[in-house]
């Protein structure tokens, strides 16, 4: 205890408990201030209730005794910050000579555990020059990952931890796996294992295999992605050890797939989030589960899959000699115009290779139809990737139309030029690519320019859909765009914009929001609300319900023709602007029409047997 306190204690001026508290801030003790850094108490005046502290960033600063506990953190003599205060030079030398040791010393001063951000705060600007920190840390982090003494974080928010015991690599992997907070963290632990480094310790690896297998068995369907990934990683460990006994006892990957693939949509969604190499291991179980019918199940996953899964399923089918089956399936769906966006994107990406037999004008028409329908339906701009593919792949349109019938290309060009789904500037750029292959189609643009003095034709929509889009525009202007602008400003303040993920994301969101705002403003300027009231049902028109009888027999079908934004395939509601709507409009009872039914893939002939008001 400090001599001053012993004297006051002997005279009865202070109590033992107060003396103990004051001793923590006595001259010679160390402390830390958030702004001024580490400091050392150099003197005090107890009667005046004042301390004089020498801080790293504020030498010989006077602090009122009553405020000290609130603004200061008092630290032990062996704390890292005390070492930094007393001998910064030796730590600077350590950062060059043995940077891993510097990190170890730093962690020991903080209870053997720190987040990367706190470690940076402890070293940057004092021990490591601020402008050299990034390069230094990139090199040291790689050293730490290869040093089993350190448990490194696998995602943001986790801590760098100094292990209490000296372990082998396999023992460390087992400890990290058992300490992982959830199945996602367990997957990350296994991802970080270097097989060649642990194979010399079969006992520890076998213990790890048993731990992983227990999680695979108990993981459940709610964590299906992680269960599948753990099963694949477990099988890798078993194969590396060549442990046939463990292979027999392990819960098979095949059983997990078989138990969950019934819900194809959800299963495809899970696969889409998995790394490609692990997806392939899942697809490899399909022949054993479904026998000769496995390609059909793979195609179901293909149709339901996202961007990553579509590519991997197609690749697996081709590798297994099922490329003709894949092409036949895609041709069938293309004819029906039911191919989803991700499948169309895959065809475009692989047009010089696997999808060469499929690529052509029908693909472009299908893409443009999806873009147009999505634009008319409103919502979250689901076809943005299709639009970006048209714009960013400079040769895709030329390759689609090259060698095609000029009449069909003309219809495609008109469809493109008249759509409101693209901006005027983008339409012009796309038309220029068409004209570079078919110069005569420049007349489409000239004809449009001649009629440019007339206002664009309005589009008719239900009052409900009109109000929904007005609300969407209002939310964009008053909520989403201002929120994103605020996020962008916050991210910008963090500096280093080239590597600032938050700022780059905000910029991309800004483009999407502004594009959607322009689309809504343009659409709303043309939109006219209607209640679809009709008095004349002698001809099919917007607001009518049309009953069709197949010419070759079968059940009748009923189509309701409504506004541009009112399409609902499940209820057989079509837009008056759609191909079916245009084909029906103007027809009377007894007339024949040739359309592609919603549940078919070829055009069929129908006779109109009844026309009535939709409401």
Backbone torsions as a table, in degrees:
resi	resn	phi	psi	omega
1	UNK	NA	145.7	-179.5
2	UNK	-61.0	144.2	-176.3
3	UNK	-58.2	-39.6	-179.8
4	UNK	-60.2	-38.7	-178.7
5	UNK	-72.6	-39.1	178.0
6	UNK	-60.5	-38.7	179.3
7	UNK	-65.8	-47.7	-179.6
8	UNK	-64.1	-34.8	180.0
9	UNK	-68.0	-41.0	-179.9
10	UNK	-67.8	-29.6	178.7
11	UNK	-85.2	-3.4	179.8
12	UNK	77.0	17.4	-177.8
13	UNK	-77.3	-28.1	179.7
14	UNK	-133.9	158.7	178.4
15	UNK	-86.1	159.4	177.9
16	UNK	-57.6	-39.2	-178.7
17	UNK	-66.3	-39.3	177.4
18	UNK	-66.5	-40.1	179.0
19	UNK	-60.5	-39.0	-179.9
20	UNK	-65.9	-40.5	178.7
21	UNK	-66.8	-43.4	-178.9
22	UNK	-66.9	-29.7	-177.6
23	UNK	-64.2	-25.5	179.4
24	UNK	-68.0	-21.5	-178.7
25	UNK	-116.7	21.5	-178.9
26	UNK	-72.0	159.0	174.8
27	UNK	-50.9	136.3	-177.3
28	UNK	97.5	-14.8	178.4
29	UNK	-82.6	160.0	-176.4
30	UNK	-111.3	154.5	179.8
31	UNK	-149.9	175.5	179.9
32	UNK	-140.6	137.1	175.7
33	UNK	-121.1	138.4	-173.8
34	UNK	-58.9	-32.5	-177.6
35	UNK	-100.1	-32.0	-172.7
36	UNK	-100.5	-4.3	177.1
37	UNK	81.9	-159.9	-179.6
38	UNK	-71.5	152.1	180.0
39	UNK	-150.5	166.2	-180.0
40	UNK	-132.4	131.7	177.4
41	UNK	-71.1	119.0	-177.5
42	UNK	-101.0	-21.5	175.9
43	UNK	-165.0	163.5	174.0
44	UNK	-146.6	159.4	176.0
45	UNK	-131.4	94.8	-175.1
46	UNK	-64.6	-41.5	177.5
47	UNK	-59.7	-38.4	-180.0
48	UNK	-86.3	-4.9	179.4
49	UNK	56.0	52.0	-179.5
50	UNK	-134.9	147.1	174.6
51	UNK	-120.1	146.1	170.7
52	UNK	-114.1	120.1	-174.3
53	UNK	-122.4	135.8	178.2
54	UNK	-97.4	100.0	179.4
55	UNK	-90.1	157.3	176.7
56	UNK	-59.1	-39.5	-176.6
57	UNK	-108.5	8.0	-179.3
58	UNK	-157.6	79.7	-174.8
59	UNK	-63.6	143.2	172.6
60	UNK	48.0	51.6	-179.5
61	UNK	-91.1	136.1	-179.7
62	UNK	-90.5	130.0	-178.1
63	UNK	-125.5	132.8	176.3
64	UNK	-67.4	135.6	-175.3
65	UNK	-58.4	-37.0	-177.1
66	UNK	-69.1	-25.4	179.9
67	UNK	-89.5	-18.2	-173.5
68	UNK	-53.9	-48.6	-178.3
69	UNK	-63.3	-23.8	-177.2
70	UNK	-81.8	-36.4	-172.3
71	UNK	-105.1	-8.9	-175.1
72	UNK	-120.5	148.6	170.1
73	UNK	-109.7	114.6	-178.6
74	UNK	-86.4	130.8	-170.5
75	UNK	-121.1	160.8	-177.6
76	UNK	-75.9	164.0	-177.7
77	UNK	-65.2	-26.3	-178.1
78	UNK	-97.7	9.4	178.4
79	UNK	-66.9	149.6	179.8
80	UNK	-56.3	-40.4	-177.9
81	UNK	-65.1	-32.4	175.4
82	UNK	-67.0	-39.9	176.9
83	UNK	-64.0	-40.9	179.7
84	UNK	-64.3	-37.8	179.1
85	UNK	-66.4	-45.5	-172.9
86	UNK	-78.9	-33.1	-172.4
87	UNK	-147.9	63.7	179.7
88	UNK	-60.1	-35.6	-175.8
89	UNK	-60.0	-41.3	-179.4
90	UNK	-67.4	-33.9	177.2
91	UNK	-69.8	-37.4	176.5
92	UNK	-61.6	-43.8	178.1
93	UNK	-64.0	-37.7	179.5
94	UNK	-65.4	-34.7	179.6
95	UNK	-62.3	-24.8	178.8
96	UNK	-92.9	-46.7	-173.4
97	UNK	-78.4	-38.5	-176.7
98	UNK	-150.8	74.6	-174.9
99	UNK	-62.4	-30.6	178.3
100	UNK	-65.3	-39.1	177.3
101	UNK	-64.4	-37.6	177.4
102	UNK	-60.4	-43.5	178.7
103	UNK	-64.6	-41.2	179.3
104	UNK	-60.5	-45.5	179.5
105	UNK	-62.2	-40.7	-179.8
106	UNK	-64.2	-46.0	179.9
107	UNK	-62.5	-39.5	179.4
108	UNK	-60.1	-33.3	179.2
109	UNK	-71.8	-13.4	-178.6
110	UNK	-120.4	33.3	177.3
111	UNK	74.3	25.6	176.0
112	UNK	70.2	18.4	-177.9
113	UNK	-156.2	131.8	178.5
114	UNK	-150.1	148.5	168.9
115	UNK	-75.0	155.5	177.1
116	UNK	-55.9	-34.5	-179.5
117	UNK	-66.8	-39.9	179.0
118	UNK	-70.8	-35.8	176.5
119	UNK	-63.3	-41.9	177.6
120	UNK	-61.8	-42.2	179.5
121	UNK	-63.3	-32.5	-178.2
122	UNK	-74.6	-27.9	-172.0
123	UNK	-112.2	-35.9	-173.4
124	UNK	-69.1	130.8	177.2
125	UNK	88.4	-15.8	178.7
126	UNK	-116.7	-58.9	179.0
127	UNK	-89.6	-41.0	178.5
128	UNK	-112.6	128.7	178.1
129	UNK	-57.8	139.2	-174.7
130	UNK	-56.8	-39.5	-177.2
131	UNK	-76.2	-10.0	179.4
132	UNK	-106.7	-3.5	-173.3
133	UNK	-59.7	-48.9	-173.4
134	UNK	-59.5	-49.2	-179.9
135	UNK	-63.2	-40.9	179.8
136	UNK	-62.6	-47.1	-175.7
137	UNK	-68.8	-36.9	178.1
138	UNK	-58.7	-41.9	179.9
139	UNK	-71.2	-43.6	-176.4
140	UNK	-70.0	-36.7	179.3
141	UNK	-59.9	-39.7	177.1
142	UNK	-63.7	-39.0	177.5
143	UNK	-63.7	-41.3	-177.8
144	UNK	-66.7	-36.8	-179.8
145	UNK	-64.4	-29.1	179.7
146	UNK	-92.0	0.9	-179.5
147	UNK	-106.0	113.6	-173.5
148	UNK	-66.0	-13.1	-179.6
149	UNK	-69.3	-18.6	-176.2
150	UNK	-113.2	134.6	170.1
151	UNK	-95.1	114.2	-175.8
152	UNK	-95.8	145.6	179.2
153	UNK	-67.7	148.9	177.2
154	UNK	-108.9	-6.7	175.8
155	UNK	-155.5	166.5	-177.4
156	UNK	-61.6	138.8	178.9
157	UNK	99.6	-20.3	177.5
158	UNK	-82.2	164.4	-171.3
159	UNK	-109.9	154.9	168.3
160	UNK	-84.9	126.7	-174.7
161	UNK	-126.0	135.3	175.3
162	UNK	-89.9	122.6	-176.5
163	UNK	-66.9	144.4	179.8
164	UNK	-75.6	-30.8	-177.4
165	UNK	-117.5	153.5	174.5
166	UNK	-82.1	117.8	-176.2
167	UNK	-122.2	158.1	170.2
168	UNK	-76.3	172.1	-178.5
169	UNK	-64.9	-42.8	179.9
170	UNK	-66.7	-40.3	177.5
171	UNK	-64.7	-39.7	178.6
172	UNK	-63.8	-41.9	178.4
173	UNK	-61.2	-42.2	179.4
174	UNK	-64.9	-42.3	178.9
175	UNK	-63.9	-45.2	179.8
176	UNK	-62.2	-40.5	-178.9
177	UNK	-63.8	-45.9	-177.6
178	UNK	-68.9	-25.7	180.0
179	UNK	-88.3	-12.4	-177.4
180	UNK	-58.6	140.0	-171.6
181	UNK	-72.2	-32.8	-177.5
182	UNK	-151.1	-179.5	-176.5
183	UNK	-66.2	-32.5	176.9
184	UNK	-61.7	-44.4	179.7
185	UNK	-65.4	-35.8	178.9
186	UNK	-64.8	-39.7	176.3
187	UNK	-60.8	-42.8	-179.4
188	UNK	-64.2	-36.6	177.4
189	UNK	-62.3	-47.8	-179.4
190	UNK	-65.5	-34.4	177.3
191	UNK	-60.1	-32.4	-175.6
192	UNK	-84.5	-3.8	-178.0
193	UNK	-78.6	131.7	171.9
194	UNK	-95.1	111.0	-172.4
195	UNK	-54.0	-44.7	-175.7
196	UNK	-64.5	-21.4	-177.9
197	UNK	-83.8	-18.3	-176.1
198	UNK	-112.6	-10.0	-174.2
199	UNK	-65.5	-18.8	179.7
200	UNK	-76.9	-2.8	-177.5
201	UNK	-122.6	70.7	-174.3
202	UNK	-59.9	-33.8	-178.6
203	UNK	-62.8	-48.1	-179.4
204	UNK	-66.3	-39.7	-180.0
205	UNK	-66.5	-39.7	177.7
206	UNK	-64.2	-36.8	176.0
207	UNK	-64.1	-37.8	177.4
208	UNK	-65.9	-42.2	178.4
209	UNK	-59.0	-43.3	179.6
210	UNK	-64.7	-38.6	179.4
211	UNK	-66.0	-42.1	179.4
212	UNK	-65.9	-43.0	-178.7
213	UNK	-62.2	-36.2	177.8
214	UNK	-62.9	-39.4	178.6
215	UNK	-70.2	-35.7	177.4
216	UNK	-62.2	-42.7	-179.4
217	UNK	-68.4	-35.6	-172.0
218	UNK	-103.5	0.9	-173.3
219	UNK	-65.5	-36.6	178.5
220	UNK	80.3	169.1	-175.5
221	UNK	-77.0	-20.1	-179.3
222	UNK	-68.4	-25.2	177.5
223	UNK	-114.9	44.7	-171.6
224	UNK	-59.8	-42.7	-178.7
225	UNK	-58.1	-48.3	-178.2
226	UNK	-66.4	-37.0	178.6
227	UNK	-62.7	-44.1	178.5
228	UNK	-62.9	-44.6	-178.9
229	UNK	-66.1	-40.5	178.1
230	UNK	-63.3	-38.9	179.2
231	UNK	-63.2	-40.8	178.3
232	UNK	-65.4	-45.8	-178.8
233	UNK	-66.5	-36.8	176.1
234	UNK	-62.2	-44.0	179.9
235	UNK	-64.2	-32.4	176.0
236	UNK	-64.0	-42.3	177.9
237	UNK	-63.1	-43.9	180.0
238	UNK	-61.8	-43.8	-179.3
239	UNK	-65.1	-37.1	-179.8
240	UNK	-66.0	-36.8	178.6
241	UNK	-82.8	-15.1	-174.9
242	UNK	56.8	42.3	-177.9
243	UNK	-91.1	93.7	-176.8
244	UNK	-67.2	-30.4	179.3
245	UNK	-66.6	-44.6	178.4
246	UNK	-64.5	-35.9	179.4
247	UNK	-63.0	-37.8	179.2
248	UNK	-70.3	-37.7	-174.2
249	UNK	-81.5	-23.0	-174.4
250	UNK	-67.3	145.1	176.5
251	UNK	-71.3	119.4	-168.3
252	UNK	-67.9	143.7	172.4
253	UNK	-58.2	-38.3	179.7
254	UNK	-56.1	-41.5	-177.6
255	UNK	-65.7	-36.3	178.7
256	UNK	-65.6	-45.1	179.2
257	UNK	-61.8	-47.6	-177.3
258	UNK	-60.8	-35.3	-177.0
259	UNK	-77.1	-17.9	-172.1
260	UNK	-121.0	-11.2	-173.1
261	UNK	-76.2	-8.6	178.4
262	UNK	-57.6	-39.5	175.4
263	UNK	-88.3	84.2	-171.0
264	UNK	-60.4	-41.9	-178.1
265	UNK	-59.7	-48.9	-179.8
266	UNK	-67.7	-40.1	-178.7
267	UNK	-63.1	-41.3	178.4
268	UNK	-64.5	-37.9	178.4
269	UNK	-64.1	-40.8	177.7
270	UNK	-63.4	-46.1	-179.0
271	UNK	-60.6	-36.9	-177.5
272	UNK	-62.9	-22.4	179.7
273	UNK	-90.4	-5.1	-176.7
274	UNK	-92.5	151.6	173.3
275	UNK	-58.6	149.1	-173.9
276	UNK	-57.3	-42.8	-175.6
277	UNK	-64.4	-30.8	179.1
278	UNK	-81.3	-31.3	173.4
279	UNK	-57.4	-45.5	-177.1
280	UNK	-58.4	-37.5	179.7
281	UNK	-65.3	-34.1	177.2
282	UNK	-68.8	-46.2	-179.4
283	UNK	-61.9	-30.9	-178.9
284	UNK	-65.0	-16.4	178.5
285	UNK	-83.7	-15.2	-173.0
286	UNK	-61.8	-44.0	179.2
287	UNK	-58.6	-38.1	-179.5
288	UNK	-69.4	-31.0	-177.9
289	UNK	-81.8	-44.4	-170.2
290	UNK	-110.7	0.1	178.3
291	UNK	61.5	-136.2	-177.1
292	UNK	-66.9	-17.6	-177.8
293	UNK	-87.4	4.1	-174.4
294	UNK	-60.8	-34.6	179.5
295	UNK	-60.2	-34.6	179.0
296	UNK	-64.0	-40.2	178.2
297	UNK	-66.6	-38.4	177.3
298	UNK	-63.1	-37.8	179.0
299	UNK	-68.5	-34.7	174.7
300	UNK	-61.3	-43.1	176.6
301	UNK	-65.0	-37.6	178.7
302	UNK	-60.1	-47.4	-178.4
303	UNK	-65.0	-30.7	-176.8
304	UNK	-94.4	-7.2	-169.9
305	UNK	-79.5	161.6	173.7
306	UNK	-88.7	-170.0	-172.9
307	UNK	-56.7	-46.1	-176.0
308	UNK	-73.5	-42.7	-177.3
309	UNK	-66.8	-40.1	-179.1
310	UNK	-56.5	-48.2	-179.4
311	UNK	-63.1	-41.4	-177.3
312	UNK	-72.6	-37.1	178.3
313	UNK	-66.4	-43.7	178.0
314	UNK	-60.3	-43.7	179.8
315	UNK	-60.9	-42.6	-179.4
316	UNK	-65.6	-43.6	178.8
317	UNK	-59.5	-42.6	-179.2
318	UNK	-66.6	-43.5	179.5
319	UNK	-62.0	-30.3	-179.2
320	UNK	-90.4	12.9	176.8
321	UNK	77.0	20.5	-178.6
322	UNK	-106.1	27.1	-176.6
323	UNK	-65.2	-36.9	178.9
324	UNK	-66.9	-36.4	177.1
325	UNK	-63.5	-42.7	179.0
326	UNK	-62.7	-47.8	-178.2
327	UNK	-62.8	-43.0	179.1
328	UNK	-60.5	-43.1	179.0
329	UNK	-61.9	-45.1	-178.0
330	UNK	-67.5	-37.2	176.7
331	UNK	-62.0	-41.7	179.5
332	UNK	-61.3	-48.6	-178.8
333	UNK	-69.0	-32.9	178.6
334	UNK	-66.8	-39.7	177.7
335	UNK	-63.7	-38.3	178.3
336	UNK	-76.9	-10.6	-174.7
337	UNK	57.4	43.1	179.0
338	UNK	-116.1	8.7	179.1
339	UNK	-68.6	130.4	176.4
340	UNK	-72.8	167.2	-175.5
341	UNK	-58.1	-41.9	-175.8
342	UNK	-64.9	-35.2	177.9
343	UNK	-67.8	-40.9	177.7
344	UNK	-64.0	-39.1	178.4
345	UNK	-64.5	-41.5	178.4
346	UNK	-61.1	-43.6	178.8
347	UNK	-58.7	-43.2	-179.6
348	UNK	-66.1	-42.0	-178.6
349	UNK	-66.6	-32.3	-175.8
350	UNK	-102.8	19.1	-172.0
351	UNK	-64.5	-20.9	178.2
352	UNK	-94.6	2.0	-175.1
353	UNK	-135.6	-106.6	-170.9
354	UNK	-63.9	-34.7	-175.3
355	UNK	-99.4	15.7	-177.5
356	UNK	-54.7	-40.1	179.7
357	UNK	-66.9	-15.5	-175.1
358	UNK	-98.3	-28.2	-168.0
359	UNK	-72.9	132.8	178.3
360	UNK	172.4	-165.2	-176.4
361	UNK	-59.3	-38.6	178.1
362	UNK	-57.3	-32.6	177.3
363	UNK	-65.9	-43.6	178.6
364	UNK	-62.8	-41.1	179.1
365	UNK	-64.2	-42.7	179.0
366	UNK	-62.4	-42.4	178.5
367	UNK	-62.2	-47.1	-178.3
368	UNK	-65.4	-35.9	177.9
369	UNK	-63.9	-43.1	178.4
370	UNK	-64.5	-41.4	179.5
371	UNK	-62.9	-45.5	-178.7
372	UNK	-64.7	-44.0	-179.2
373	UNK	-64.1	-42.1	178.7
374	UNK	-62.5	-39.4	178.9
375	UNK	-64.8	-42.1	179.9
376	UNK	-69.0	-36.6	-178.8
377	UNK	-72.6	-21.6	-174.6
378	UNK	75.8	-156.0	178.4
379	UNK	90.8	-155.6	-168.0
380	UNK	-86.3	21.6	177.7
381	UNK	57.5	59.1	-175.0
382	UNK	-67.7	-21.8	-175.8
383	UNK	-97.6	22.2	-178.8
384	UNK	-60.1	-37.4	-179.4
385	UNK	-65.3	-36.3	175.9
386	UNK	-65.3	-44.3	179.4
387	UNK	-62.7	-42.9	179.7
388	UNK	-64.4	-35.7	178.9
389	UNK	-64.1	-43.2	176.0
390	UNK	-57.7	-43.8	-173.3
391	UNK	-78.4	-40.0	-170.3
392	UNK	-87.0	-28.9	177.7
393	UNK	-87.6	100.1	-169.3
394	UNK	-65.6	-20.8	-174.6
395	UNK	-108.3	-2.3	-170.4
396	UNK	-63.9	-42.4	-178.6
397	UNK	-68.0	-42.6	178.9
398	UNK	-58.9	-40.5	-179.4
399	UNK	-70.6	-31.4	178.2
400	UNK	-65.1	-41.6	-169.7
401	UNK	-97.5	-11.7	-177.8
402	UNK	-61.8	126.2	178.8
403	UNK	79.8	2.3	-179.5
404	UNK	-85.6	163.4	178.2
405	UNK	-64.6	130.8	-174.6
406	UNK	-62.1	-33.4	179.6
407	UNK	-65.5	-40.0	178.8
408	UNK	-69.6	-38.1	177.6
409	UNK	-64.9	-37.2	179.2
410	UNK	-60.8	-43.7	179.1
411	UNK	-63.3	-41.1	177.5
412	UNK	-62.7	-42.8	-179.7
413	UNK	-63.8	-41.5	177.8
414	UNK	-64.1	-41.6	178.4
415	UNK	-59.7	-42.4	179.8
416	UNK	-68.7	-44.7	-174.3
417	UNK	-69.5	-27.7	-176.4
418	UNK	-93.5	-6.3	-178.3
419	UNK	-73.7	146.5	174.4
420	UNK	-98.2	4.5	-178.5
421	UNK	-72.8	-24.3	175.3
422	UNK	-106.7	152.7	174.6
423	UNK	-68.8	162.7	-179.8
424	UNK	-59.4	-39.7	-179.9
425	UNK	-65.0	-43.5	-179.8
426	UNK	-67.3	-39.9	177.4
427	UNK	-60.3	-41.2	178.8
428	UNK	-61.3	-41.3	-179.7
429	UNK	-66.2	-40.3	-179.7
430	UNK	-70.0	-39.2	178.0
431	UNK	-63.9	-35.7	179.1
432	UNK	-61.3	-34.6	178.9
433	UNK	-70.1	-36.8	176.7
434	UNK	-66.1	-45.1	-177.7
435	UNK	-64.9	-27.3	178.4
436	UNK	-65.9	-22.7	178.0
437	UNK	-98.8	-39.1	179.0
438	UNK	-123.3	84.1	-175.8
439	UNK	-57.3	-31.7	-177.8
440	UNK	-63.6	-21.5	-178.9
441	UNK	-74.5	-0.9	173.8
442	UNK	-59.5	-21.3	179.5
443	UNK	-62.4	-28.1	178.1
444	UNK	-60.9	-42.9	179.3
445	UNK	-68.6	-43.1	-179.3
446	UNK	-62.3	-42.7	178.4
447	UNK	-60.0	-39.1	179.2
448	UNK	-66.5	-36.9	-179.5
449	UNK	-68.2	-35.5	179.6
450	UNK	-62.2	-39.5	-178.1
451	UNK	-90.0	11.8	-172.8
452	UNK	-65.9	-20.0	-178.7
453	UNK	-71.6	-24.9	179.4
454	UNK	-79.0	148.0	176.3
455	UNK	-71.4	147.8	176.9
456	UNK	-59.4	148.4	-179.9
457	UNK	-66.2	140.2	178.2
458	UNK	-71.8	161.8	172.5
459	UNK	-116.3	142.6	-175.6
460	UNK	-103.2	134.1	-174.8
461	UNK	-141.1	163.2	176.5
462	UNK	-72.9	154.6	178.0
463	UNK	-60.5	-36.3	-179.2
464	UNK	-63.5	-46.4	-179.7
465	UNK	-69.1	-32.2	177.6
466	UNK	-64.6	-45.4	179.1
467	UNK	-65.0	-37.1	179.7
468	UNK	-62.0	-41.7	179.1
469	UNK	-72.0	-33.9	175.4
470	UNK	-63.0	-41.6	178.0
471	UNK	-65.5	-39.0	178.1
472	UNK	-62.4	-43.3	178.8
473	UNK	-64.3	-41.8	179.6
474	UNK	-61.9	-41.8	178.2
475	UNK	-66.8	-37.7	177.1
476	UNK	-60.3	-50.2	-174.4
477	UNK	-70.3	-40.1	-171.5
478	UNK	-97.3	-18.7	-175.6
479	UNK	-123.2	-64.3	-169.8
480	UNK	-66.5	-46.5	-179.1
481	UNK	-65.5	-46.1	176.5
482	UNK	-62.2	-38.8	178.5
483	UNK	-62.3	-43.8	180.0
484	UNK	-67.0	-36.6	177.0
485	UNK	-63.1	-39.5	177.6
486	UNK	-64.2	-44.5	178.6
487	UNK	-62.6	-37.2	-180.0
488	UNK	-65.4	-40.9	179.5
489	UNK	-65.4	-41.5	179.0
490	UNK	-63.0	-45.9	-179.7
491	UNK	-65.2	-37.2	-179.9
492	UNK	-62.4	-34.3	-178.5
493	UNK	-67.8	-16.6	179.8
494	UNK	-77.3	-11.3	174.9
495	UNK	80.8	176.3	178.0
496	UNK	47.6	67.1	-171.8
497	UNK	-63.1	-25.8	-179.0
498	UNK	-65.8	-32.2	-178.2
499	UNK	-112.7	15.0	-178.7
500	UNK	-92.0	96.1	-177.1
501	UNK	-60.1	-40.0	179.9
502	UNK	-61.9	-40.9	-179.6
503	UNK	-68.0	-43.8	-179.6
504	UNK	-64.0	-40.5	177.4
505	UNK	-61.9	-42.9	-179.7
506	UNK	-62.9	-36.8	178.0
507	UNK	-65.1	-42.2	179.2
508	UNK	-65.8	-42.1	177.6
509	UNK	-62.3	-38.2	179.3
510	UNK	-59.6	-42.6	178.8
511	UNK	-62.4	-45.5	-178.8
512	UNK	-62.9	-45.5	-178.6
513	UNK	-64.7	-42.7	-179.4
514	UNK	-68.1	-37.1	177.4
515	UNK	-64.9	-43.4	178.9
516	UNK	-64.7	-37.0	177.7
517	UNK	-62.1	-45.0	179.7
518	UNK	-63.0	-40.6	179.6
519	UNK	-63.7	-43.9	-179.6
520	UNK	-65.8	-42.8	-179.6
521	UNK	-61.9	-41.7	179.3
522	UNK	-66.0	-45.8	-178.1
523	UNK	-64.7	-42.5	-178.8
524	UNK	-67.9	-30.0	177.3
525	UNK	-65.6	-28.9	-179.5
526	UNK	-93.8	-19.1	-171.1
527	UNK	-73.1	140.1	174.7
528	UNK	-129.0	122.5	-178.4
529	UNK	-75.4	147.7	179.3
530	UNK	-151.4	155.1	176.1
531	UNK	-100.4	6.2	176.7
532	UNK	62.3	26.1	177.4
533	UNK	-70.2	128.9	179.0
534	UNK	-129.3	145.3	176.7
535	UNK	-112.8	-23.0	-179.0
536	UNK	-106.2	112.7	178.5
537	UNK	-111.5	22.9	177.4
538	UNK	-75.9	-20.7	178.4
539	UNK	-133.6	149.1	176.5
540	UNK	-69.3	136.1	-179.9
541	UNK	-159.7	177.2	177.1
542	UNK	-60.0	129.4	-178.5
543	UNK	97.4	6.2	178.9
544	UNK	-113.9	158.7	176.2
545	UNK	-114.0	123.8	-172.2
546	UNK	-115.5	125.9	177.4
547	UNK	-98.5	131.0	-176.6
548	UNK	-121.0	136.7	176.9
549	UNK	-111.3	122.4	178.8
550	UNK	-58.0	137.0	-176.8
551	UNK	-64.3	-33.8	-178.0
552	UNK	-95.1	18.8	177.9
553	UNK	91.1	163.1	-178.8
554	UNK	124.4	179.9	-178.3
555	UNK	-72.3	140.1	176.7
556	UNK	-68.6	155.6	175.8
557	UNK	-123.9	152.3	-177.7
558	UNK	-124.2	128.0	176.2
559	UNK	-115.0	136.0	174.2
560	UNK	-106.8	125.5	-178.1
561	UNK	-97.6	115.1	179.6
562	UNK	-126.3	-158.2	-171.7
563	UNK	-77.0	177.7	-174.0
564	UNK	-62.0	-27.9	-174.8
565	UNK	-110.6	17.9	-171.0
566	UNK	-111.6	13.4	-177.7
567	UNK	-60.1	135.4	175.3
568	UNK	-148.7	92.3	-175.5
569	UNK	-56.7	-36.1	-177.1
570	UNK	-63.2	-31.1	180.0
571	UNK	-100.9	8.6	-179.0
572	UNK	59.0	35.4	173.9
573	UNK	-95.7	123.9	-178.2
574	UNK	-118.9	151.9	174.6
575	UNK	-75.0	145.8	177.0
576	UNK	-66.1	-14.7	178.3
577	UNK	-91.0	-11.3	-178.7
578	UNK	-72.1	167.0	179.6
579	UNK	-60.6	-43.2	178.9
580	UNK	-66.0	-43.8	179.4
581	UNK	-59.7	-43.5	179.5
582	UNK	-65.8	-37.8	-178.7
583	UNK	-67.3	-35.9	-177.6
584	UNK	-80.7	-35.5	-174.4
585	UNK	-57.8	130.9	178.1
586	UNK	91.5	-10.4	-178.7
587	UNK	-82.8	155.6	-179.1
588	UNK	-118.0	170.8	176.1
589	UNK	-60.4	132.2	-177.7
590	UNK	99.7	-20.0	178.5
591	UNK	-73.2	152.9	176.3
592	UNK	-104.7	143.3	177.5
593	UNK	-131.2	151.3	179.3
594	UNK	-119.8	109.5	-177.0
595	UNK	-136.5	163.1	172.8
596	UNK	-90.9	114.4	179.8
597	UNK	-67.2	158.3	-176.0
598	UNK	-66.7	-23.1	-179.9
599	UNK	-105.2	17.7	-178.0
600	UNK	-129.5	-179.2	-179.3
601	UNK	-127.4	-2.0	178.6
602	UNK	-130.4	154.2	177.6
603	UNK	-67.1	140.8	177.5
604	UNK	-127.5	154.7	179.6
605	UNK	-96.2	131.6	179.6
606	UNK	-127.1	154.6	172.3
607	UNK	-109.9	131.3	178.4
608	UNK	-75.2	121.1	-177.3
609	UNK	-107.8	-17.4	-177.1
610	UNK	-159.7	139.3	174.1
611	UNK	-131.3	126.1	-179.9
612	UNK	-141.6	166.5	178.6
613	UNK	-68.2	140.8	-178.2
614	UNK	-69.6	-29.5	-177.6
615	UNK	-130.9	NA	NA
